Amino acid sequence: MLLAAAGCDGRSRSVFAAYGDPASTRLELNVASCNENPTAEVVESDTEVRVQVTSGRWLGRNADDCADGVVVTLKSPLGSRALVDESTGQAVEVRPAEEDIPPK
């Protein structure tokens, strides 16, 4: 899978929180957008998982007062690999998912 170069293209959105279990292939991402129907593309390697989140709207066309969620499924469990937000180039800490709260 090919990702566009990182940067501000008007539709890239940053990931500000991630939840999952190292033994799982499921990651839940909180994204800096508001009701924008974001989608995510993932590129996996042995050492990291890079995620690019793209909004259904252009930058500035939201209310900036909420966050969207995106669920991604990896090809293999996260394990000890780092999660990297492609829009910022920064690692995102993956926190344990709350088992008793179903994802939206």
N, CA, C and O atoms as a DFTB+ gen file, in Angstrom:
416 C
 N C O
     1  1       0.846      -1.158       0.000
     2  2       0.000       0.000       0.000
     3  2       0.899       1.231       0.000
     4  3       1.879       1.265       0.744
     5  1       0.599       2.230      -0.802
     6  2       1.411       3.434      -0.928
     7  2       0.746       4.570      -0.188
     8  3      -0.462       4.775      -0.308
     9  1       1.528       5.310       0.575
    10  2       1.011       6.475       1.291
    11  2       1.502       7.742       0.628
    12  3       2.600       7.782       0.074
    13  1       0.686       8.768       0.686
    14  2       1.114      10.078       0.196
    15  2       2.158      10.637       1.150
    16  3       2.215      10.245       2.316
    17  1       2.959      11.528       0.669
    18  2       3.985      12.148       1.515
    19  2       3.330      12.898       2.655
    20  3       2.259      13.484       2.491
    21  1       3.973      12.879       3.809
    22  2       3.439      13.575       4.970
    23  2       3.446      15.068       4.720
    24  3       4.258      15.585       3.954
    25  1       2.532      15.744       5.376
    26  2       2.456      17.187       5.232
    27  2       1.017      17.625       5.280
    28  3       0.107      16.806       5.405
    29  1       0.817      18.914       5.181
    30  2      -0.526      19.458       5.249
    31  2      -1.115      19.527       3.850
    32  3      -0.807      20.441       3.085
    33  1      -1.945      18.580       3.524
    34  2      -2.580      18.576       2.208
    35  2      -4.025      19.035       2.300
    36  3      -4.759      18.989       1.312
    37  1      -4.437      19.478       3.480
    38  2      -5.800      19.929       3.664
    39  2      -6.756      18.848       4.106
    40  3      -7.843      19.154       4.597
    41  1      -6.382      17.584       3.946
    42  2      -7.264      16.496       4.352
    43  2      -6.621      15.535       5.340
    44  3      -7.322      14.702       5.915
    45  1      -5.320      15.620       5.558
    46  2      -4.650      14.773       6.549
    47  2      -5.091      15.195       7.938
    48  3      -5.243      16.383       8.224
    49  1      -5.294      14.211       8.793
    50  2      -5.676      14.486      10.178
    51  2      -4.731      13.742      11.105
    52  3      -4.296      12.629      10.808
    53  1      -4.417      14.369      12.233
    54  2      -3.486      13.757      13.170
    55  2      -4.216      12.828      14.144
    56  3      -5.390      13.017      14.465
    57  1      -3.478      11.827      14.594
    58  2      -3.965      10.874      15.591
    59  2      -3.486      11.365      16.944
    60  3      -2.282      11.510      17.157
    61  1      -4.413      11.624      17.867
    62  2      -3.986      12.112      19.179
    63  2      -4.106      11.068      20.274
    64  3      -3.642      11.296      21.391
    65  1      -4.717       9.930      19.982
    66  2      -4.776       8.839      20.956
    67  2      -5.002       7.532      20.208
    68  3      -5.661       7.499      19.168
    69  1      -4.445       6.462      20.754
    70  2      -4.604       5.137      20.159
    71  2      -4.795       4.120      21.275
    72  3      -4.183       4.213      22.339
    73  1      -5.661       3.148      21.003
    74  2      -5.978       2.119      21.988
    75  2      -5.908       0.753      21.333
    76  3      -6.359       0.568      20.202
    77  1      -5.343      -0.194      22.050
    78  2      -5.245      -1.544      21.526
    79  2      -4.480      -2.436      22.478
    80  3      -4.058      -2.013      23.555
    81  1      -4.309      -3.665      22.065
    82  2      -3.590      -4.662      22.845
    83  2      -2.452      -5.170      21.969
    84  3      -2.675      -5.449      20.791
    85  1      -1.238      -5.298      22.506
    86  2      -0.116      -5.773      21.696
    87  2      -0.368      -7.127      21.025
    88  3       0.220      -7.417      19.983
    89  1      -1.231      -7.951      21.610
    90  2      -1.505      -9.271      21.047
    91  2      -2.622      -9.240      19.999
    92  3      -2.959     -10.270      19.415
    93  1      -3.190      -8.058      19.766
    94  2      -4.325      -7.927      18.863
    95  2      -3.939      -7.248      17.549
    96  3      -2.928      -6.551      17.466
    97  1      -4.755      -7.463      16.539
    98  2      -4.567      -6.787      15.254
    99  2      -5.469      -5.559      15.143
   100  3      -5.445      -4.876      14.119
   101  1      -6.251      -5.267      16.160
   102  2      -7.201      -4.149      16.136
   103  2      -6.639      -2.942      16.869
   104  3      -6.172      -3.062      18.002
   105  1      -6.683      -1.777      16.226
   106  2      -6.315      -0.517      16.855
   107  2      -7.468       0.456      16.709
   108  3      -8.069       0.568      15.641
   109  1      -7.771       1.157      17.788
   110  2      -8.787       2.203      17.769
   111  2      -8.055       3.532      17.860
   112  3      -7.279       3.747      18.791
   113  1      -8.292       4.431      16.904
   114  2      -7.594       5.711      16.838
   115  2      -8.558       6.855      17.072
   116  3      -9.664       6.857      16.532
   117  1      -8.146       7.839      17.880
   118  2      -8.878       9.090      18.017
   119  2      -8.192      10.113      17.123
   120  3      -6.974      10.282      17.170
   121  1      -8.992      10.789      16.310
   122  2      -8.483      11.646      15.251
   123  2      -8.961      13.076      15.443
   124  3     -10.097      13.310      15.854
   125  1      -8.089      14.030      15.145
   126  2      -8.414      15.449      15.264
   127  2      -9.287      15.893      14.089
   128  3      -8.819      16.550      13.160
   129  1     -10.558      15.521      14.154
   130  2     -11.539      15.948      13.162
   131  2     -12.908      15.892      13.824
   132  3     -13.045      15.358      14.924
   133  1     -13.913      16.436      13.168
   134  2     -15.244      16.483      13.760
   135  2     -16.294      16.072      12.738
   136  3     -16.602      16.822      11.812
   137  1     -16.837      14.882      12.914
   138  2     -17.876      14.368      12.012
   139  2     -17.447      14.421      10.551
   140  3     -18.216      14.828       9.681
   141  1     -16.209      14.006      10.294
   142  2     -15.644      14.112       8.952
   143  2     -15.489      12.778       8.233
   144  3     -14.926      12.733       7.139
   145  1     -15.979      11.693       8.825
   146  2     -15.873      10.371       8.215
   147  2     -14.453      10.037       7.765
   148  3     -14.237       9.711       6.597
   149  1     -13.477      10.114       8.680
   150  2     -12.091       9.842       8.289
   151  2     -11.861       8.377       7.927
   152  3     -12.574       7.484       8.383
   153  1     -10.860       8.161       7.107
   154  2     -10.425       6.814       6.757
   155  2      -8.937       6.720       7.069
   156  3      -8.253       7.737       7.177
   157  1      -8.444       5.502       7.211
   158  2      -7.035       5.317       7.547
   159  2      -6.402       4.287       6.629
   160  3      -7.014       3.277       6.282
   161  1      -5.168       4.563       6.244
   162  2      -4.352       3.607       5.501
   163  2      -3.179       3.241       6.392
   164  3      -2.650       4.082       7.118
   165  1      -2.776       1.974       6.330
   166  2      -1.739       1.462       7.216
   167  2      -0.628       0.816       6.398
   168  3      -0.885       0.089       5.439
   169  1       0.613       1.096       6.797
   170  2       1.783       0.414       6.234
   171  2       2.522      -0.210       7.415
   172  3       2.904       0.484       8.357
   173  1       2.721      -1.532       7.354
   174  2       3.367      -2.250       8.448
   175  2       4.763      -2.701       8.059
   176  3       5.016      -3.092       6.919
   177  1       5.668      -2.637       9.038
   178  2       6.999      -3.209       8.876
   179  2       7.296      -4.023      10.135
   180  3       6.442      -4.144      11.014
   181  1       8.483      -4.569      10.220
   182  2       8.858      -5.348      11.404
   183  2       9.000      -4.480      12.644
   184  3       8.873      -4.981      13.761
   185  1       9.264      -3.180      12.469
   186  2       9.540      -2.307      13.606
   187  2       8.476      -1.260      13.891
   188  3       8.443      -0.696      14.985
   189  1       7.591      -0.988      12.907
   190  2       6.599       0.051      13.146
   191  2       5.344      -0.159      12.296
   192  3       5.333      -0.899      11.312
   193  1       4.292       0.535      12.733
   194  2       3.038       0.601      11.998
   195  2       2.808       2.076      11.718
   196  3       2.654       2.868      12.648
   197  1       2.782       2.454      10.441
   198  2       2.557       3.849      10.060
   199  2       1.123       3.995       9.587
   200  3       0.645       3.211       8.767
   201  1       0.437       5.007      10.112
   202  2      -0.964       5.218       9.766
   203  2      -1.150       6.628       9.216
   204  3      -0.654       7.600       9.785
   205  1      -1.871       6.723       8.104
   206  2      -2.225       8.004       7.495
   207  2      -3.742       8.121       7.545
   208  3      -4.455       7.318       6.944
   209  1      -4.231       9.129       8.268
   210  2      -5.662       9.343       8.372
   211  2      -6.042      10.500       7.459
   212  3      -5.416      11.560       7.476
   213  1      -7.077      10.273       6.664
   214  2      -7.548      11.276       5.717
   215  2      -9.012      11.573       5.998
   216  3      -9.821      10.666       6.193
   217  1      -9.335      12.851       6.014
   218  2     -10.691      13.293       6.274
   219  2     -11.520      13.312       5.004
   220  3     -10.989      13.407       3.897
   221  1     -12.818      13.219       5.179
   222  2     -13.743      13.371       4.070
   223  2     -13.985      14.832       3.731
   224  3     -14.699      15.136       2.776
   225  1     -13.384      15.759       4.520
   226  2     -13.545      17.194       4.293
   227  2     -12.179      17.873       4.258
   228  3     -11.186      17.311       4.720
   229  1     -12.140      19.055       3.721
   230  2     -10.912      19.851       3.696
   231  2     -10.727      20.556       5.023
   232  3     -11.702      20.837       5.721
   233  1      -9.475      20.848       5.381
   234  2      -9.130      21.531       6.625
   235  2      -9.924      22.824       6.757
   236  3     -10.072      23.577       5.794
   237  1     -10.433      23.070       7.961
   238  2     -11.167      24.301       8.222
   239  2     -12.670      24.178       8.011
   240  3     -13.406      25.132       8.263
   241  1     -13.128      23.043       7.562
   242  2     -14.563      22.892       7.312
   243  2     -15.228      22.038       8.382
   244  3     -16.142      21.264       8.098
   245  1     -14.759      22.188       9.609
   246  2     -15.410      21.505      10.718
   247  2     -15.516      22.455      11.887
   248  3     -15.008      23.575      11.833
   249  1     -16.173      22.017      12.940
   250  2     -16.410      22.887      14.087
   251  2     -15.274      22.848      15.101
   252  3     -15.297      23.617      16.063
   253  1     -14.280      21.979      14.922
   254  2     -13.143      21.866      15.835
   255  2     -13.545      21.636      17.287
   256  3     -12.820      22.036      18.198
   257  1     -14.683      21.001      17.514
   258  2     -15.134      20.820      18.882
   259  2     -15.351      19.358      19.260
   260  3     -15.960      19.075      20.292
   261  1     -14.873      18.443      18.459
   262  2     -15.031      17.033      18.790
   263  2     -13.948      16.214      18.095
   264  3     -13.070      16.762      17.428
   265  1     -14.024      14.915      18.259
   266  2     -13.037      14.025      17.644
   267  2     -13.757      12.860      16.995
   268  3     -14.838      12.460      17.428
   269  1     -13.150      12.323      15.959
   270  2     -13.684      11.141      15.295
   271  2     -12.847       9.934      15.681
   272  3     -11.708      10.068      16.127
   273  1     -13.419       8.771      15.508
   274  2     -12.702       7.536      15.756
   275  2     -12.572       6.734      14.473
   276  3     -13.456       6.742      13.617
   277  1     -11.450       6.045      14.365
   278  2     -11.192       5.167      13.227
   279  2     -10.644       3.858      13.789
   280  3      -9.771       3.868      14.657
   281  1     -11.158       2.734      13.294
   282  2     -10.648       1.428      13.690
   283  2      -9.869       0.856      12.512
   284  3     -10.360       0.837      11.383
   285  1      -8.652       0.392      12.781
   286  2      -7.854      -0.244      11.741
   287  2      -7.547      -1.674      12.165
   288  3      -7.428      -1.980      13.351
   289  1      -7.423      -2.531      11.174
   290  2      -7.064      -3.928      11.417
   291  2      -5.714      -4.181      10.772
   292  3      -5.538      -3.992       9.569
   293  1      -4.767      -4.610      11.589
   294  2      -3.417      -4.882      11.118
   295  2      -3.330      -6.284      10.535
   296  3      -4.173      -7.136      10.816
   297  1      -2.308      -6.516       9.725
   298  2      -2.093      -7.854       9.165
   299  2      -1.579      -8.816      10.219
   300  3      -1.856     -10.014      10.171
   301  1      -0.821      -8.277      11.180
   302  2      -0.324      -9.087      12.283
   303  2      -0.415      -8.262      13.564
   304  3      -0.466      -7.034      13.497
   305  1      -0.436      -8.913      14.734
   306  2      -0.567      -8.181      15.989
   307  2       0.483      -7.072      16.136
   308  3       1.598      -7.181      15.626
   309  1       0.105      -6.015      16.837
   310  2       0.986      -4.861      17.033
   311  2       2.298      -5.258      17.703
   312  3       3.365      -4.790      17.306
   313  1       2.224      -6.109      18.706
   314  2       3.440      -6.534      19.414
   315  2       4.181      -5.337      19.989
   316  3       3.573      -4.470      20.616
   317  1       5.493      -5.287      19.779
   318  2       6.311      -4.195      20.315
   319  2       6.583      -3.104      19.282
   320  3       7.386      -2.203      19.523
   321  1       5.915      -3.185      18.137
   322  2       6.127      -2.184      17.089
   323  2       5.585      -0.826      17.517
   324  3       4.606      -0.738      18.258
   325  1       6.238       0.229      17.040
   326  2       5.789       1.593      17.309
   327  2       4.667       1.956      16.343
   328  3       4.663       1.531      15.188
   329  1       3.711       2.753      16.833
   330  2       2.669       3.319      15.981
   331  2       3.098       4.733      15.621
   332  3       3.373       5.540      16.508
   333  1       3.158       5.043      14.330
   334  2       3.613       6.354      13.872
   335  2       2.503       7.029      13.081
   336  3       1.924       6.437      12.171
   337  1       2.215       8.275      13.441
   338  2       1.241       9.096      12.722
   339  2       1.944       9.689      11.505
   340  3       2.834      10.526      11.652
   341  1       1.558       9.271      10.322
   342  2       2.217       9.712       9.096
   343  2       2.085      11.220       8.873
   344  3       2.952      11.817       8.234
   345  1       1.023      11.850       9.384
   346  2       0.830      13.286       9.160
   347  2       1.810      14.135       9.963
   348  3       2.131      15.256       9.568
   349  1       2.291      13.599      11.100
   350  2       3.227      14.360      11.935
   351  2       4.614      13.737      11.982
   352  3       5.590      14.410      12.315
   353  1       4.706      12.444      11.648
   354  2       5.968      11.728      11.770
   355  2       6.280      11.323      13.200
   356  3       7.360      10.800      13.473
   357  1       5.347      11.557      14.116
   358  2       5.563      11.291      15.532
   359  2       4.972       9.947      15.949
   360  3       3.962       9.496      15.411
   361  1       5.631       9.325      16.923
   362  2       5.096       8.093      17.510
   363  2       3.880       8.434      18.367
   364  3       3.834       9.487      19.003
   365  1       2.904       7.544      18.378
   366  2       1.694       7.706      19.182
   367  2       1.654       6.563      20.181
   368  3       1.748       5.395      19.804
   369  1       1.513       6.901      21.453
   370  2       1.429       5.868      22.491
   371  2       0.139       5.072      22.316
   372  3      -0.934       5.647      22.133
   373  1       0.250       3.755      22.374
   374  2      -0.931       2.892      22.302
   375  2      -1.276       2.487      23.725
   376  3      -0.506       1.803      24.399
   377  1      -2.444       2.921      24.168
   378  2      -2.914       2.618      25.519
   379  2      -3.812       1.391      25.486
   380  3      -4.383       1.070      24.444
   381  1      -3.943       0.705      26.610
   382  2      -4.829      -0.476      26.644
   383  2      -6.267      -0.078      26.320
   384  3      -6.761       0.942      26.801
   385  1      -6.927      -0.883      25.511
   386  2      -8.335      -0.648      25.189
   387  2      -9.184      -1.047      26.388
   388  3      -8.865      -2.010      27.086
   389  1     -10.244      -0.321      26.624
   390  2     -11.151      -0.658      27.715
   391  2     -12.068      -1.768      27.246
   392  3     -12.858      -1.582      26.321
   393  1     -11.964      -2.913      27.879
   394  2     -12.703      -4.081      27.442
   395  2     -14.212      -3.941      27.629
   396  3     -14.983      -4.531      26.872
   397  1     -14.643      -3.171      28.623
   398  2     -16.073      -3.110      28.899
   399  2     -16.797      -2.010      28.124
   400  3     -18.012      -1.862      28.260
   401  1     -16.078      -1.246      27.322
   402  2     -16.698      -0.180      26.522
   403  2     -16.622      -0.577      25.064
   404  3     -15.530      -0.646      24.501
   405  1     -17.775      -0.844      24.433
   406  2     -17.732      -1.236      23.018
   407  2     -17.303      -0.067      22.146
   408  3     -17.642       1.075      22.454
   409  1     -16.565      -0.317      21.059
   410  2     -16.167       0.765      20.171
   411  2     -17.373       1.330      19.439
   412  3     -18.359       0.635      19.197
   413  1     -17.270       2.615      19.090
   414  2     -18.356       3.277      18.362
   415  2     -18.217       3.025      16.893
   416  3     -19.036       3.498      16.105
